[in-house]
Amino acid sequence: MSKVKTFAGGTHPPGNKGLSSGSAVVTLPAPEVVTVPLCQHLGAPSRPVVKPGDSVTKGSVIGEQNGFISLPTHSPVNGKVLRIENTPMPHMRSGPAVVIQTESEEGGAVFEPIPKWKDKETSILVARIRDAGVCGMGGASFPTYVKLSPPPGVKIDTLIINGVECEPYLTADHRLMIERTDELIEGMNILAYALGVSEPCIGIEVNKPDAIELLSKKGVKVVPLKVQYPQGAEKQLIDACTGREVPAGGLPLNVGVVVQNVGTCVAVSDAVCRGIPCVRRITTVSGSGVNRPGNFDVCVGTPVAALIEAAGGYKGEVRRLISGGPMMGMAMFTDAAPVTKGTSGILALSPGEVRDVAEGPCVRCGKCVDVCPLKLCPSVIATASEYGKWDDSEKAGALNCMACGTCSYVCPAGRYLVHHIKRAQNEIRAIIRAREA
């Protein structure tokens, strides 16, 4: 194994991955009713093209692309549209969704497969990835085809596949790497071909030795990484794998890099080689609040409650229900919310797994500065935010914060640093929009 790499800063919260890492992926059938969100990705929600009473087939478009940073939405089942309504979401309070009565899941390939994709123009492959609705499957949910369409004059020379999965509890990507290895490699090679990159690499933390060994044996260039949160964040992953530093306010393409998640690679392989749009994903269900933590292949639109049931139901008192990981995930107020393309995990946490403390005053210890992977001073940004000094927050770098939560995690005073910084970001962006208008 080559030298283990990492980045400056970060922390190492308890992994708790053993709860589900040994559980092979279980494929769940679609529920009787699926609620398919029209906003499953960053950017503009898709525009509905169906109405109540319409019949839909698995893979058919139910929401059309609505702008450059947008994607179409597809039905995960054959069935009938019941209604279009606002529904609770795992990543926001509510959003528009198409509610479909499931009749079957038969069939699925709605595009002509392209097995000999190396014979095709890259524009054809990028269009297929767009039309199949593929987005980042690691949580950020950025439209994949946009990353494959750099501005004129921008040269991409490096493709990094993100197999880090640094969030505690989550093991869906780990299981995908060892259970769908060939599709992962195929999707990675398609992405590399589309970008003109000769040798892509995959970053994996050393707590997944089976994945590192398996992919290395299949000829993939693997970069072993230290177990360090947030190792899987784009800028930190680029730093660890290449030594390049993405400038403040910049994007990976500014240093010639594109980063894609392992789940995205599999979705690309399905879309190009099998003609299947992005309507399913692997999701971890974990935490001491469920009886049988595990990993599940589930169609988008499945209610979180069905995933909890598949994991044996709730166990004891559940203090927090989270979509995603405990560091950057969103607390949910209901398990009626549907799974989306970006739902990497559902955590049911017991009181012993949740730190509920009263926020105290800053003690000037500097721990938040030590761990910040972006070299910010979180306490300064948060304090300015508390007093409504948005200019001071912006000058201190509020808009550069990625809300990874390392500062809040290490704060001995229990300060809600990420909460205050997010508030500052919202206010600053609102001021900028008003100024531009």
C-alpha positions, 0 to 999 in steps of 0.5 A: 500500500502506498503512503497514507495521505490526508489534509491539514485540520479536521477531527476524528469522531467515533466512526460507529460504522461497525453497526452496518458495515458487515451488512450486505445490501438488501434490495427493497421493493417499491412501496404501494405509493411512492412520493417522488420529489421534483427537487432532488438535486442542487439547482432548479427543481424539475418542472412537472409534465404529468397530472393526476390520473396519468399513467406512468412507466418506470423510467418515464419523465415526470419532471422536465429539466428546468435550466442549466443547473437542473435535471429531469425527474423519472418515475421509479415505478409503473403506476398512476399519478395520484396528485402533485403536492408539497411534501416533507423533504429530508433536506428541507422542510417541504418541496413539490413531489409527484405521488404515484400509485405503484402497479409494478416495477417490471421493465426499466431500460428506457434509453438505448444502451451504449455498450460501445461507449468508447466509439461515441462522441463525448457529447453523446455520453454527457447528454445521456448522463443528463437525460438520465437525471444523474447527480452527485450521490454522496449528498451534495446532489450536484448535476453530474453533466454540469461537472462534465461540461467545463467552460471553454479553455478550462482543461481538466487533467485529474478525475478523483473518485470519492470513496472516502465516506468519512461521515460516522455511521454511513457505510452505503458507499463501502458496500457499493465498492465491494458489491458493485465493483465492476459497475463502479469501474465502468462508470469511472472510466466513462467519466474519465473518457468524457473529461479526457483524463487518462488515469483516474484515481479513487480516494478511500480511507484506510478503514475500508481495507477490503475495498482498497484491496479489491479495487487495487487488484482490478487495476484501479489507482487507489489513494489510501487516505487517513481516517480523518473527518471531513476527508471526503469534502471536495477541497480536502480530498483534492488536497490529500490526493494531489497537493493542489489547493482550491482557492477561496471561492473557487471550484475544483475545475480551477485547479484542473480537477473533477470529483465524483462519488462512487455511487455516481459512477454506478449511476453513470454506468447504469445510464450509459451501458444499460439505459437505466435512469437514476431512480434507485440508490443504496442507503444506510439505515443505522444508529442505536435507535433501530433494531437491525442497522443495514444497507438498502437498495431503495427506489427514490420516493420510498418513505423513510418510515419504510426504511426504518421498518426494513431495519427492524423498526425503532428501538427504545427512545429515538432522540434524533432522526437524521438524513445523512451523517451526524456531522453534516446531515439534516435533522428530520421532523417526520419519517414520512419524508421520501428518499431522494437521490442524495439520501446517503443515510437515515440515522435514528439516534438514541439519547446516548448518541446525541449531545444536547447541551446549553450553548455557553459563551466562547472561552477563546480556546482556539480549538475551532481554529485548529480543526477548521479544514478551510483555515477559517476562524469559526468563532469570529464568524459566529460571534459577528453573526450573533450580533447581526454584523453581516459585513464582519462575518463576510470579511471573516470568510463566512461564505467559504465555510462548507458547514462540515461541523468540525468546529461545533463538534470540538467546541467545549462551550457547546456553541452552535457555531455552524448554526450561526455561520449558516445564518450569516451565509443566508443573510449575506447572500440575501444582501448580495441578491438585493444589491444586484437587483 
